[in-house]
């Protein structure tokens, strides 16, 4: 969806090097298409051996809805066994996380964790750290602006919420070594030292330019959008 914050997350299909699973999140401000609200969290499977090697979506596994009323949030991390994959979504206007375990047999586990604040906005990012044992969630509305959670890679349970920032946030990202968290919004981009006993006390304003999306490049730099400009910023 052109309006969704994290409109698609692509993961390799366990045990099948020629297949990928695309998890899609409809824009919750972009209109209803199905169900009570139509803001669904779904997946499709791509087989790269189809279409003369260019790949194609499998008809029988296209837009399979996992839950309705989704916020525009989606992230993924490895299972504790090192091969399966957890994909995590969040219900809009609630405190519920939904974790789905993708295996070589498909999705075999669904784990719901009601934890943390109830967000008043359905947009903004959610991201797992590189290790896969923590999740940061941004809130564009009132309440907790950025929360950190522990993620159990064996069970899929989200727990232990910690409010890092009260100011509303949109983009978030961990540094490549997971020691620092960045959060961006209209007031700029902030940095937090996650190795400190109280990361909240280490808040540092990196830039006062309005910053929204943040993404990591292959060079391990973080790139962010600079709102209403045609340029990216780099950290």
Long-range contacts (C-beta under 8 A, 24 or more apart in sequence): 1-25, 1-26, 1-27, 1-30, 2-27, 2-30, 3-27, 3-29, 3-30, 3-72, 4-28, 4-30, 4-72, 5-72, 5-73, 5-123, 5-124, 5-125, 5-170, 5-213, 6-72, 6-73, 6-74, 6-75, 6-125, 6-126, 7-72, 8-74, 9-74, 9-75, 9-76, 9-87, 11-76, 11-85, 11-87, 11-102, 12-85, 13-45, 13-102, 13-104, 14-83, 14-84, 14-85, 14-102, 14-103, 14-104, 15-83, 15-103, 15-104, 16-104, 18-47, 18-48, 18-49, 19-45, 19-46, 19-47, 19-48, 20-45, 20-46, 20-48, 20-55, 21-45, 21-46, 21-85, 21-87, 21-102, 22-46, 23-74, 23-76, 23-87, 23-89, 24-63, 24-74, 25-70, 25-71, 25-72, 25-73, 25-74, 25-89, 26-70, 27-72, 28-70, 28-71, 28-72, 28-92, 28-122, 28-123, 29-122, 29-123, 34-65, 34-68, 35-65, 35-68, 35-69, 36-68, 36-69, 37-68, 37-69, 37-92, 38-68, 39-68, 39-69, 39-70, 39-71, 39-92, 39-122, 40-65, 40-66, 40-67, 40-68, 40-69, 40-70, 41-65, 41-66, 41-67, 41-68, 41-70, 41-74, 41-89, 41-98, 42-66, 43-87, 43-107, 66-98, 66-100, 66-107, 66-110, 67-91, 67-98, 69-93, 71-119, 71-122, 71-123, 71-126, 72-122, 72-123, 72-124, 73-124, 73-125, 73-126, 73-137, 74-126, 75-126, 75-127, 75-128, 75-135, 76-128, 77-128, 77-132, 77-133, 77-151, 77-153, 78-132, 78-153, 79-153, 79-154, 80-153, 80-154, 86-132, 86-151, 86-153, 86-156, 88-126, 88-128, 88-135, 88-151, 88-158, 90-119, 90-126, 90-137, 92-119, 92-122, 93-118, 93-119, 93-120, 93-122, 94-118, 94-119, 95-119, 97-149, 97-158, 99-156, 99-157, 99-158, 101-156, 109-156, 111-155, 111-156, 111-157, 113-156, 113-157, 113-158, 113-159, 115-149, 115-158, 115-159, 115-161, 116-144, 116-147, 116-149, 116-158, 116-161, 117-143, 117-144, 117-147, 117-161, 117-163, 118-143, 119-143, 121-168, 123-170, 124-169, 124-170, 124-171, 124-172, 125-170, 125-171, 125-172, 125-173, 125-213, 125-214, 126-172, 127-172, 127-173, 127-174, 129-174, 129-178, 130-174, 130-176, 130-177, 130-178, 131-178, 134-178, 136-164, 136-172, 136-174, 136-181, 137-172, 138-169, 138-170, 138-171, 138-172, 138-183, 139-168, 139-169, 140-168, 140-169, 140-170, 140-185, 141-168, 142-168, 145-169, 145-183, 145-185, 146-172, 146-181, 146-183, 148-181, 148-194, 148-199, 162-199, 163-200, 164-192, 164-199, 164-200, 165-190, 165-192, 165-200, 165-203, 170-212, 170-213, 171-211, 171-212, 171-213, 171-214, 171-224, 171-225, 172-214, 173-214, 173-215, 173-216, 173-222, 175-222, 176-216, 176-220, 182-206, 182-214, 182-222, 182-224, 182-235, 184-211, 184-212, 184-213, 184-214, 184-224, 185-210, 185-211, 185-212, 186-210, 186-227, 189-214, 189-224, 189-233, 189-235, 206-235, 207-233, 209-233
